[in-house]
């Protein structure tokens, strides 16, 4: 029986601090696929953030939903968008701005973030590559992580957990 991921781990103090670190002080938005990709949540680093660029929002939602539904590996994927483009003084109120960078972060079943797949390509290039390309990138990264961390290192069960005092 598959383990159900605890969605609260997506917004734990540990996860939020990792999102901040990945953004390196820049504004960010995290697109979270909860409940095995059936529900999508968006959280941002600033309460007054303008909305996501519609094309970027749709792409991030679709990738988060598909990864968490089809390739979760008993964990969860977060799509993190960082480094919002500069606001022009000519931009009208409530305008959207795209983020310049996106990451796919994989969190294991215990809520530990194991790795990040980063991308700095322009939005048009990311969108033109399509969702299957990014799913392949995520799956390839997960397989490489699994090979190195589980097959090569082959930690024993007592090495897989850390006792917190």
C-alpha positions in Angstrom: 0.0 0.0 0.0 1.3 3.4 -0.9 2.1 5.9 1.8 0.1 9.1 1.7 2.3 12.2 1.7 1.5 14.6 4.6 0.8 17.9 2.7 1.6 19.9 5.8 5.3 19.1 5.1 5.1 21.3 1.9 4.7 24.4 4.1 6.8 23.4 7.1 9.4 25.8 8.5 12.1 23.7 6.9 10.4 23.8 3.4 9.8 27.5 3.5 13.4 28.2 4.5 14.5 26.1 1.6 12.3 28.0 -0.8 13.8 31.3 0.5 17.3 29.9 0.1 16.6 28.7 -3.5 15.4 32.2 -4.3 18.5 33.8 -2.8 16.6 36.7 -1.3 14.5 37.3 -4.4 10.7 37.1 -4.6 9.3 33.6 -5.1 6.1 31.6 -5.6 5.8 27.9 -4.9 3.2 25.8 -6.7 2.4 22.9 -4.5 0.6 19.7 -5.8 -1.2 18.4 -2.8 -3.1 15.2 -2.4 -1.2 13.3 -5.1 -1.7 16.2 -7.6 -5.5 16.5 -7.2 -5.3 20.0 -5.7 -2.9 22.8 -6.5 -1.9 25.5 -4.0 0.2 28.6 -4.7 2.1 30.4 -1.9 4.3 33.4 -2.3 7.0 35.1 -0.4 5.1 38.4 -0.2 1.5 38.8 0.6 1.2 41.7 -1.8 2.8 39.9 -4.8 1.2 40.6 -8.2 -0.4 37.5 -9.8 1.6 35.0 -11.7 2.0 35.4 -15.5 -1.0 33.4 -16.9 1.2 31.2 -19.2 3.7 30.6 -16.4 0.9 29.9 -13.9 -0.7 27.3 -16.2 2.6 25.6 -16.9 3.6 25.4 -13.3 0.2 24.1 -12.3 0.2 21.5 -15.0 3.8 20.3 -14.2 3.1 20.2 -10.4 -0.1 18.2 -10.9 1.4 15.7 -13.3 4.6 15.2 -11.3 2.7 14.6 -8.1 0.1 12.4 -9.7 2.4 10.3 -11.9 6.0 10.5 -10.6 5.7 11.3 -6.9 7.8 8.3 -5.7 6.0 8.5 -2.3 7.2 12.1 -1.9 6.1 15.4 -3.4 7.3 17.8 -6.1 7.2 21.6 -5.7 7.5 24.0 -8.6 9.4 27.0 -7.3 9.4 30.2 -9.4 12.0 32.9 -8.4 13.5 36.2 -9.5 10.4 38.1 -10.8 11.1 40.5 -13.6 11.6 44.2 -12.7 8.4 46.3 -12.5 8.2 49.0 -15.1 6.8 52.4 -13.9 4.4 52.1 -16.9 2.9 48.8 -15.7 -0.7 49.1 -14.6 -1.8 48.1 -11.2 -2.5 44.4 -10.8 -0.4 43.5 -13.9 1.3 40.2 -13.8 5.0 39.6 -14.2 6.8 36.5 -15.1 9.5 34.9 -13.0 12.9 34.4 -14.6 13.8 31.1 -13.0 12.0 27.9 -12.1 13.0 24.9 -10.1 11.5 21.5 -9.5 12.1 20.4 -5.9 11.6 16.8 -4.7 10.8 16.2 -1.1 10.8 12.6 0.3 8.0 11.0 2.3 9.4 12.5 5.5 9.4 16.0 4.2 13.2 16.2 3.6 14.1 18.1 0.5 16.5 15.8 -1.4 17.3 17.7 -4.6 16.4 20.6 -6.9 16.3 20.7 -10.7 17.1 24.3 -11.6 16.4 26.1 -14.9 17.2 29.7 -15.9 16.0 29.5 -19.5 13.6 32.2 -20.7 9.9 31.5 -20.2 9.2 31.1 -24.0 11.9 28.4 -24.2 10.6 26.5 -21.1 7.1 26.5 -22.5 8.2 25.5 -26.0 9.9 22.4 -24.6 6.6 21.1 -23.3 5.5 19.3 -20.1 6.9 15.9 -21.2 10.4 17.3 -21.4 10.2 18.7 -17.8 8.7 15.5 -16.5 11.5 13.5 -18.2 14.0 15.9 -16.5 12.4 15.4 -13.1 12.3 11.6 -13.5 15.9 11.5 -14.7 17.0 13.6 -11.7 15.1 11.3 -9.3 16.6 8.2 -10.8 20.1 9.6 -10.5 19.4 10.6 -6.9 18.0 7.1 -6.1 21.0 5.4 -7.8 23.5 7.5 -5.8 21.8 7.7 -2.5 20.1 4.3 -2.3 21.9 1.9 -4.6 25.6 3.1 -4.4 25.7 4.3 -0.8 23.2 1.7 0.3 22.6 3.1 3.7 21.3 0.8 6.4 17.9 1.5 8.0 19.4 3.0 11.1 21.4 5.4 8.9 18.2 6.6 7.2 16.9 8.4 10.3 18.4 10.9 12.6 17.4 11.0 16.3 16.5 14.5 17.4 17.4 15.3 20.9 
